[in-house]
Amino acid sequence: MKEAEPCDDPNSLVPGFLPNSPDLLLVSLLSPVRNQRKLHVKMTSNDFTEEPIKKIAIFGGTHGNELTGVFLVKHWLENGAEIQRTGLEVKPFITNPRAVEKCTRYIDCDLNRAFDFENLGKKVSEDLPYEMRRAQEINHLFGPKNSEDSYDIIFDLHNTTSNMGCTLILEDSRNDFLIQMFHYIKTSLAPLPCYVYLIEHPSLKYATTRSIAKHPVGIEVGPQPQGVLRADILDQMRKIIKHALDFIHNFNEEDQDWKPLHPGDPVFVTIDGKIIPLGGNCTVYPVFVNEAAYYEKKEAFAKTTKLTLNAKSICYAFH
C-alpha cells in the first residue's frame, strides 16, 4: 500500500476514483477544495486476520425520500431469499419509518448525523427530537456502538440527485476487509463504473447511522430525484448488495481445512466473480489450503479422501 504524500494543509482535499485497474483510488470530500492530491491504494498479497462475519444489517429509509433502499428493504422483509447466505444472519431494516411514511428526508433532524455518543447517551425522553430517539433505538438493536456486540457490517442504502453512479462510502482507510470487499464489488460490476468515497478526517467525524457497526458501509447510487424510483438505479444497488454478500460468504468459507467438499461445491472465485466448482464424483477433504509455500507450485490445496486403517493387536516379545 502506498501512503499519500505529505500535505501542506491537513484540511485539504484528497480526491480520486476507481479506475479499471486493480488499484483503488479513494476519495475524501469533507473540506474545501485546495491543494488537491490523489491517494493511491494498491491491493497487496499480505495476509490480515479477520474474524468470520456473522451479523449483517441492510438499512433502507435513513432518508425517507430516497426510495431505492426503501423499496429493496421492504421487498426483502417480505421475501429475503436473495440476500440469505449460509452461515450469515442478514437483517433488512427500515431505519426512519416516519420519514418514509411522509416521503421526506427526516422529521426533526438528520438521522444520518445523530449517532454521536452525546446523543446516544442522552436520557430517553419524548422531548427529544424523533430522530434522536430513533438513533437510540437503532443503537440498542444493532449496537451498542464500539462494542463487541455490535453488528459486523451495516449496509446503509442511499440515493443522490447527483450523477455519482455507483458509489461506496468508506470511513476508515485502514479497514483491510472493506477495501478488499470494495475491490471485489467494483470488479464484479464492471464494465459499470463504481467509485469509492473516503470520508476520513483527523478531527471531523460523521455520526452516521451505519457507524454503530464494526464495518460501516454507505452506498450511494444516483442520479435519482427525491421521492422517485428508477428501475436502473434499483438494479445497480441490488447488484452491489449481491456482490457484497457473495464476497462475505466466500470470505467465511476460507480456512476450511479438513472440511468435506462435495462435487459441485464452490472451490474458487475468480477476480471477475466467476465461481469454479469442484469436479469429480467423490467427496474430498482439502488440506494445506492457501499454503503460502505452495504458491510457486501453483497448488491451492491438497485433496484427500477418508481412509480407515485397521491394525492387529501387538504385544512386547520377551527374550
C-alpha positions in Angstrom: 0.0 0.0 0.0 1.3 3.4 -0.9 0.8 6.2 1.5 -0.4 9.6 0.5 2.3 12.3 0.1 2.6 14.8 2.9 0.1 17.6 2.6 0.8 21.2 3.5 -2.8 21.7 4.7 -4.3 18.9 6.9 -7.8 20.0 5.8 -7.1 19.7 2.1 -9.0 17.6 -0.3 -7.8 14.1 -1.3 -9.7 13.2 -4.5 -9.7 10.1 -6.6 -11.8 7.4 -8.2 -11.8 3.7 -9.0 -10.1 3.1 -12.4 -10.3 -0.1 -14.5 -7.1 -1.4 -12.9 -6.5 -3.3 -9.6 -5.6 0.0 -8.0 -8.1 1.7 -5.7 -8.2 5.4 -5.6 -10.1 6.7 -2.6 -11.9 10.0 -2.1 -12.3 12.4 0.7 -14.6 15.4 0.2 -15.0 16.7 3.7 -13.3 20.0 3.4 -12.8 23.0 0.9 -11.1 22.3 -2.4 -7.5 23.2 -2.2 -4.1 21.5 -2.6 -5.6 18.5 -4.4 -3.7 15.2 -4.1 -4.6 11.7 -5.1 -4.4 8.8 -2.6 -3.4 5.5 -4.4 -4.2 2.3 -2.6 -3.0 -0.9 -4.2 -4.1 -4.4 -3.4 -1.3 -6.5 -1.9 -0.9 -10.2 -1.1 -0.2 -9.6 2.6 -2.5 -11.5 4.9 -4.6 -10.0 7.5 -6.5 -11.7 10.3 -10.3 -11.2 10.5 -13.0 -13.0 12.4 -15.8 -14.5 10.3 -18.6 -12.1 9.5 -21.8 -13.3 11.1 -24.3 -10.4 11.6 -25.2 -8.1 8.8 -27.9 -5.4 8.6 -29.2 -3.7 5.4 -30.7 -0.3 6.2 -33.1 1.5 4.0 -35.0 4.7 4.6 -32.4 6.5 6.7 -33.6 9.4 4.5 -37.3 8.8 3.9 -37.4 10.2 0.3 -34.5 8.1 -1.0 -36.7 5.3 -2.4 -34.3 2.7 -3.8 -33.2 1.5 -0.3 -36.8 1.8 1.0 -38.2 -0.4 -1.8 -35.5 -3.0 -1.6 -35.6 -3.4 2.1 -39.4 -3.6 2.1 -39.2 -6.3 -0.6 -36.5 -8.2 1.4 -38.6 -8.0 4.5 -41.4 -9.9 2.6 -39.1 -12.2 0.6 -35.5 -12.3 1.7 -34.3 -15.4 -0.2 -31.9 -13.5 -2.4 -30.0 -11.9 0.5 -29.6 -15.1 2.5 -26.3 -16.8 2.6 -25.3 -19.9 4.6 -23.8 -19.0 7.9 -24.9 -15.4 7.8 -27.6 -13.5 9.7 -28.8 -10.8 7.2 -31.4 -8.4 8.6 -33.2 -5.8 6.4 -34.4 -2.8 8.4 -36.3 0.4 7.7 -34.4 3.0 9.8 -36.7 6.0 9.7 -40.3 4.8 9.2 -42.0 8.1 10.0 -39.9 9.9 7.3 -40.6 7.0 4.9 -44.3 7.3 5.5 -44.2 11.1 4.7 -41.7 10.6 1.9 -39.4 13.3 3.4 -35.7 13.3 4.3 -36.4 13.4 8.0 -38.9 14.5 10.6 -37.0 16.7 13.1 -33.3 16.3 12.3 -31.0 14.2 10.1 -30.9 10.6 11.3 -27.6 10.1 9.5 -25.9 12.6 11.8 -27.5 11.5 15.1 -25.2 8.7 16.1 -22.6 10.5 18.2 -22.0 9.4 21.7 -23.6 12.5 23.2 -26.9 11.8 21.5 -26.8 8.1 22.1 -26.1 8.6 25.8 -28.9 11.1 26.5 -31.7 10.0 28.8 -34.6 8.6 26.8 -37.4 11.2 26.7 -40.3 12.1 24.5 -38.9 15.7 24.5 -36.0 14.6 22.3 -36.3 15.0 18.5 -37.8 12.0 16.8 -34.5 11.0 15.0 -32.5 11.2 18.2 -34.9 8.8 19.9 -34.8 6.6 16.8 -31.0 6.6 16.9 -31.1 5.3 20.5 -33.4 2.5 19.4 -31.3 1.5 16.5 -28.1 1.6 18.6 -29.8 -0.7 21.1 -30.9 -3.1 18.3 -27.7 -3.2 16.3 -25.0 -1.9 18.7 -24.1 -0.7 21.1 -21.7 1.4 19.0 -18.0 0.5 19.5 -18.8 -2.7 21.4 -18.1 -6.4 20.7 -21.9 -7.0 20.5 -22.4 -4.6 17.6 -23.3 -5.9 14.1 -20.4 -6.9 12.0 -21.5 -5.0 8.9 -24.2 -2.4 8.2 -25.0 -1.5 4.6 -26.8 1.9 4.6 -28.6 2.4 1.2 -28.9 6.0 -0.1 -29.8 7.8 -3.3 -28.4 11.1 -4.6 -29.7 13.6 -7.1 -26.1 14.0 -8.3 -24.8 11.9 -11.2 -22.4 9.9 -8.9 -23.3 6.5 -10.3 -22.5 3.6 -8.0 -20.5 4.9 -5.0 -19.3 3.0 -2.0 -18.5 5.1 1.1 -15.5 4.1 3.3 -14.9 5.7 6.7 -11.5 4.2 7.5 -8.6 3.8 5.0 -7.1 1.2 7.2 -10.0 -1.2 7.0 -8.4 -4.0 5.0 -11.6 -6.1 4.9 -13.7 -3.3 3.4 -11.0 -2.3 0.9 -10.9 -6.0 -0.3 -14.7 -6.2 -0.5 -15.0 -2.9 -2.4 -12.4 -4.1 -4.9 -14.5 -7.3 -5.4 -17.7 -5.3 -5.9 -16.0 -3.0 -8.3 -14.6 -5.8 -10.4 -17.9 -7.7 -10.3 -19.9 -4.7 -11.5 -17.5 -4.0 -14.5 -17.9 -2.5 -17.0 -20.3 -0.5 -15.0 -18.2 2.1 -13.1 -18.0 2.0 -9.3 -16.3 4.6 -7.1 -15.1 4.8 -3.5 -15.7 7.9 -1.4 -13.4 8.1 1.6 -14.8 10.3 4.4 -11.9 10.0 6.7 -10.7 13.2 8.6 -8.3 13.6 11.5 -10.9 15.6 13.6 -14.2 15.8 11.8 -16.4 12.7 12.2 -19.7 11.8 10.7 -22.1 10.3 13.2 -23.6 8.1 10.6 -26.4 5.6 11.0 -24.1 2.8 9.9 -21.3 3.9 12.2 -22.5 1.6 15.0 -21.3 -1.5 13.0 -17.7 -2.8 13.1 -17.6 -2.4 9.4 -19.8 0.5 8.2 -20.7 0.7 4.5 -22.5 3.5 2.9 -23.9 3.0 -0.6 -25.0 6.0 -2.8 -26.5 5.4 -6.2 -27.6 8.2 -8.5 -28.8 10.3 -10.1 -32.4 9.8 -8.8 -34.8 12.5 -7.9 -36.1 12.5 -4.3 -39.4 10.7 -3.9 -38.9 8.9 -7.3 -37.9 5.3 -8.0 -35.8 4.5 -11.1 -35.5 0.9 -12.3 -31.9 1.2 -13.5 -30.8 2.7 -10.2 -32.6 0.0 -8.2 -31.0 -2.7 -10.3 -27.5 -1.3 -9.7 -28.0 -1.1 -5.9 -29.4 -4.6 -5.9 -26.3 -5.9 -7.7 -24.0 -4.1 -5.2 -25.6 -5.9 -2.3 -25.5 -9.2 -4.1 -21.8 -9.0 -4.8 -21.1 -7.7 -1.2 -22.9 -10.7 0.3 -21.1 -13.1 -2.1 -17.8 -11.7 -1.0 -18.6 -12.1 2.7 -19.8 -15.6 2.1 -16.7 -16.6 0.2 -14.5 -15.0 2.9 -16.2 -17.0 5.6 -15.6 -20.2 3.6 -11.8 -19.8 3.7 -9.7 -21.7 6.2 -11.8 -24.9 5.7 -9.0 -27.5 6.0 -10.4 -31.0 6.7 -14.0 -29.8 5.9 -15.7 -32.0 3.3 -16.0 -30.8 -0.3 -18.7 -32.4 -2.4 -18.8 -32.5 -6.2 -20.3 -29.2 -7.4 -19.4 -27.3 -4.3 -17.8 -23.9 -5.0 -14.0 -24.0 -4.7 -12.6 -20.9 -6.3 -13.8 -17.4 -7.1 -12.0 -15.6 -9.9 -11.2 -11.9 -10.0 -14.2 -11.3 -12.2 -16.6 -13.0 -9.8 -16.9 -16.4 -11.6 -17.4 -19.4 -9.3 -15.4 -22.6 -10.1 -16.9 -25.7 -8.6 -15.3 -29.0 -7.5 -15.3 -31.6 -10.3 -15.2 -35.3 -10.0 -17.6 -37.7 -8.4 -16.5 -38.2 -4.8 -16.2 -36.1 -1.6 -12.7 -34.9 -0.8 -11.2 -33.2 2.3 -8.9 -30.3 1.4 -5.7 -29.7 3.4 -2.9 -27.2 3.2 -5.5 -24.7 2.0 -3.8 -21.5 0.8 -0.4 -22.6 2.0 2.0 -19.8 1.1 4.9 -22.1 0.4 3.0 -23.9 -2.4 2.2 -20.7 -4.4 5.3 -21.4 -6.5 3.9 -24.8 -7.3 0.5 -23.3 -8.2 -1.2 -25.6 -5.6 -4.2 -24.1 -3.9 -4.7 -27.1 -1.6 -4.2 -30.9 -1.5 -7.2 -33.2 -1.9 -7.5 -36.1 0.5 -10.1 -38.9 0.9 -11.1 -40.5 4.1 -9.5 -43.9 4.8 -9.9 -46.2 7.8 -6.9 -48.3 8.8 -7.2 -51.4 10.9 -4.2 -52.7 12.9 -3.7 -56.0 14.6 -3.1 -56.1 18.3 0.5 -56.0 19.3 2.4 -57.1 22.4 6.0 -57.0 23.6 8.1 -60.1 22.8 10.1 -61.3 25.7 13.6 -62.9 25.0 
